[in-house]
């Protein structure tokens, strides 16, 4: 959940770049930005009564499952082959740091977009 869809798709983007697929790398990153922006707009546009009915873990579970499924379908086999051939794994601390940064950026984007939108719609 850490970092939201922005961080998850950033990691997919980095994997695609490492696998030599620059087109998918760029697409993954932009999809992460667009999904985060869509969440911000959605959270700002929905009334509190609706948001209060959605379990707080529902949305993260959905995007984590979707990102994981996409990873397995598009990258898992190639990454396992690279690791078997001696490629180095990235640091777990680096992943955690990027995840935290993604969380901060996601919250900032959601706050900057959702708060004004919610204020305009429900004031």
C-alpha angles and dihedrals in degrees: 000000000000111000097009126237090319093065094040093053091042088060091048088050092052090048092051090049091050089050090052097251102127094167093059090041092059093041092052093052093048092047088054091052092046094048091049090049090048090052090050092052092044094050090048096047100045118086118245090247090062095042090050091060095056113087109242092235097048099085096044091048091053096050094042091053091047094048092046092049090050090049092052092046097046110022116014099087095046092047092049089052092050092049091048088053092055104269113155123244119232119253116273088222090056090052091049092049093050090046091053091047089049089052092052092047092046093050090047092050092046092047094046092049104030100045097055092040092049090047092051094046099043106032 
